[in-house]
Every structure is written in C-alpha cells, then in structure tokens.
Amino acid sequence: MTLALELAGRGRGAVEPNPMVGAVLARGQEELARGWHQRFGSPHAEVEALSSAAAAGVDSRGATMYVTLEPCCHHGKTPPCTEALIAAGLARVVVAIEDVDSHVAGRGIAALRAAGIEVAIGVCRDQTRRLLAPYIKLRTAHRPWVLCKWAQTAEGFLALPAGQGRWISSPASRQHGHRLRGLCQGVCVGVGTVLADDPLLTNRSGAGRAPLRIVLDATLRMPPACRLVATASQSPVLVATTPAAIAAQERVAQELTRAGVEVLALPPAAGSADRPRVDPGALLDELGRREHTYLLV
C-alpha cells in the first residue's frame, strides 16, 4: 500500500477533479503489476494495473489488488472499476479508505463483496487521507483546497525598499511557485497586487496546468490596460467583484468583458461596508461548483 500511495502521488496536478489513486497487483509477497490514475479522463489506477498485468502475460485470477481508494462502481468518463476487478477474478482487494463521493460511498466495496471478493479496509488510512485531503474537501465541503504562498524578509516585509531590487525570493523559490501554479486550477491575488506589480500570474514552469487567473476586486479598480486583461484571450481571467461595483463602474465592467475577462458578481463580505471586500467564502463556493480542487493565493 505504501507503493500504491507513492504511485498515486504521481497524478497530482493532472487528475483533478478526480482523486489521485495508485494500485498494486500482487500474489503473496510478489508484485505482479502496478498502475496509477495518470490524467483526468484516462483509465483509473485499477484498470491500469490489470492492463499492465495482461500485457505482461500475467494471470490475475486469485491475486490481490492493493488500491488507495475504494474502486468506483458507476459510469463516468470511464466504466466502473468494480466490474474490471470482478471480471479479472481477483480473490482479495485491500482498500486504504472509502470514497466520500456520493456516487460511490461504500457501494464499490459492497459490489466487490457481493461478487465473492474479500475486501479489507483501512491499511495506511491516515497517510491516504492526508494525500487525498484536497479531494475529500472538494467532495464534502464543495470548496477547493487553498494554498497560500508569499515571500517576506526576515524582518517581515513583503517588499524591498525602493532601489534595492524587485525580488525577495530566490530563483529556486520562484520556480517552485510556478510549479505550484501548474498544480492548481486557479491562482488568486487582490487588485492591490495588480495595481502594484502588473503580474501575469501564468505558469511558466514548463509543465502542468494553465490556471484560471483570479483577481479579488470589490470596487472594480482593475485597470483595463494591465497585462492580465491584455492576455485574457490567451489564458482565462476572472475578476471577482460585487454587484454594487458593477453598477457603479459599468463602463469598466463592460470594457473588461469585451476584452475576454469574466466579471463575476459575488456578495460583499460581512461588515465591509466602510472598506468593501468580496466574501472569500462565496468565491470558494463558486470555485467548488466549477470543480476546482486547488486554489493558490
């Protein structure tokens, strides 16, 4: 199961909103085949392992499958994994945790047991729950997992004095920041960052996703001439604002929309009448509806 967990982690950033899953087919102490869910829409880990075994001429009948998450039992982008496991004639399936998705939620395990397959649950449960915490949050709280990233000096400042250069962070840490962008469906800043830095917020790591670029802007101060707006046709941009701001800044909202920016009206945060702010919970709820697993702030 430790190997299955290591395999599962290889799918991070490519399988979402699906879960990362790894599987190992074994007979006693002998590993027969392995597999993991490699990208969204591709075969699941169990099917990858069975296919690998078949390609190597390995007979899976009577073997044991170790899998990090309860096998699915419904038709989605791929057929049910339970059907493949039953057809393969497995004797035993060891599952780290049950799936919290309402389409599965114990029914996959029940289907295997009904077919006469022995099922054990709970091996490496804690490690698997840590690995799948973002997926579990999306499926239970319907909100993305939030990663917060910033650079600061030893004295706690977020910017250097004028004339002392642009960067606090090092080239290595900036590259790491871009890799984080490649894992996430969305990257979010406040409009103050846009006004101060005119960032692109693109993933320039050379791998991974092109995240949705999100700006929290309760009063629609987003400058239509900024680089985010200029590149909106190449990589999507969303400005989260309030209905009052759209009414007061109708021309700006229209200009942004014409440039390809999505202008999204969300409720203001409670108690923010004097200093308007977008309710961050409302943004997380909206991103959850869009099936975002990770948000980088």
Secondary structure as UniProt FT lines:
FT   HELIX           2..9
FT   TURN            10..14
FT   TURN            16..17
FT   STRAND          22..27
FT   TURN            28..29
FT   STRAND          30..36
FT   TURN            40..41
FT   HELIX           45..55
FT   TURN            56..57
FT   TURN            61..62
FT   STRAND          64..69
FT   HELIX           81..87
FT   TURN            88..89
FT   STRAND          92..97
FT   TURN            102..106
FT   HELIX           107..114
FT   TURN            115..116
FT   STRAND          118..121
FT   TURN            123..124
FT   HELIX           125..131
FT   HELIX           133..140
FT   STRAND          145..147
FT   TURN            154..155
FT   TURN            162..163
FT   HELIX           171..183
FT   STRAND          186..190
FT   HELIX           191..197
FT   STRAND          212..216
FT   TURN            218..219
FT   TURN            224..225
FT   HELIX           227..230
FT   TURN            231..234
FT   STRAND          237..241
FT   HELIX           243..248
FT   HELIX           250..258
FT   TURN            259..260
FT   STRAND          262..265
FT   TURN            270..271
FT   HELIX           280..289
FT   TURN            290..291
FT   STRAND          294..296
//
